Amino acid sequence: FLGLMRVAQDAGLVQLLARALRPVFRVLFPEVPRDHPALGAIAMNFGANMLGLGDAATPFGIKAMEDLQKLNPDKETASDAMCMFVTLHSSSLQLIPVMVISLRAAAGSKNPSEIIVATIFATLASMAVAIVTSRFFARLQRRKVLTAGSTDVVGGGRA
């Protein structure tokens, strides 16, 4: 099964999936310019993770973070895009849970791939919660920064 996934990767399935996901990432990463290389690296990372190719996803993830850091005005703090990327990467939608299938096969399961549908629903739910949570905390942080920046204290300093 792992060999089949490698063939799919070599055949360009990851690239095709990444291209299909670009419009979604435009919505999730509005601060990243439309044709910026970070979006391509993010899409490739996500596509590889969806197909259970974690080892193939790692270089794309590193490249995505490097590209996002170049766009980051505050080099000491992670940007909203960086936080969203880490959130998506950590809660990644799994279409084909290769590792679980291989473990089930090694343990003698009669149908090791029967876990696929449940995995899709579980990872879709975890990803949705992760996106909502990431957006919530990004807005909360912006609100704190705006509030702190407009509040004067005695002596004319900022809070």
N, C-alpha and C positions, 0 to 999 in steps of 0.2 A: 504493500500500500504506500509506503514512504517513497518507493521508487516511482510509482505512478504519479505522486505529487511532484516529484522532481521533474518528470517528463512534462507535466502541465506547466511548471515554471519555465522550463526551457522552451516550450512551445509558445510562450508569450501570454499565457492565461492571466498571470499577475498584472502584466502591462495593460491588457484589455480591461480587466476589472478596475485598475487604477484610473484609466481613462473614463470609464463609466461613473466613477465616484467623484470626479472633479466638481461637478455642479453642487453636490452635497457639501463638499469642503469649502466652497465659496461662501455658503451660508454659515457654516460653523467657524470659519476663520475670516470674518469680514475685514479685519485690519491687514490681512496679507494681500498685496497687489495681485491682480488677476493672473498675470503670467509669471509670477515669481517662482523660482525653482523650488522653494519650500513646499508649495502645494503639490508638486510632482512627487517629491520625496515622501510627503505625508500620505499621499494616495498609494504609492508603492508599498510603504510600510503597512498601511491598513489592509491593502489587498493581500499581501503575503500573510499577515496575521489571520485574515478571514479564511484563508486556505490551509491554515495550520502549519505554515512554513516559517516558524519563529526564527530559525537561523538565517533565512533569507531576509527577514524583516529588520534585523538588527542594523545592518549598514545603512538602510534607508532611514531608520529612526535616528541614528547619529547624524546623518546628513540633514535631516529635517530640523533637528535642534540647532545645528550649526547655522543653517539658513535663517531660522527664526531669531536666533541671537543677533544676527547681522541687522535685522529689522528692529530690534529692541532698543528703544531710546535710553533705557536705564539698564546698563550692563550688569548691575549688582542684584537686580530683582527679575524674576521670571515674568515675562509678559503674559497677557491673557491668552494669546495664541499658544504659547509654550505650555501653559497650564492645561489648556483644552487638549493639546496633543498628548500630553502625558496621561490625562484622564482617559482619552479615547484608546490609547495604546494599552493601558492597564485593564480596561473593561471591554476590550475588543470583541466584536461580534465574531463568533466562530461558525463558519458554515461546515467545515470539516474538521472535527477535533481529532487530528491525527494521533496525538500522544495517547489520548484516552482509548481510541480504537485499538492502537497497537498494544496497550496494556491489557485491554480486555481479551484480545486475541491470544496474547502470551499466557493469560490466566485460563485459557480453555473455553472462552465464551462461544456458544453455538452461533450467535449473531452479534459480533462485536460492534457492528455499525448501527445497531438499533438505537443507540444513544444520540444520533445526529439530530433528530427533530427536537428532542428535549433540550439539547445543547443550544440549538438555534434560538428557541424561545427564552431560555434562561440568560444567554449572553445578550440577546436583544433587549431584554428587560434591564439587565445591569448596565448596558450602554446608555439606554434612555435615562435612567436615574443618574448616571455619571454626567451626562450632558447637562441635564437640568441643574444638578448640584454645582457643576463648574460655572455655569452662567450665573447662578444665584450668588456664589461667592465673589465672582468678578464684579458684579453690580454692587454688592455689599461693600467691597473694598473701594470702588470708585466713589460711592456715597460717603464713606469715611474720609477719603482724601479730600473731597470737595467740602465737606463739613469742616474738617480741620483747617483747611486753607482759608476759609471765610470767617473763622471765629477769631476775633482779636481778644487778647487778654491785657490786663493792666500792664502798662509799659510799652504797648504798641507791638509786641511780638506776636508770633503765631502760636497757636495751641499745639 
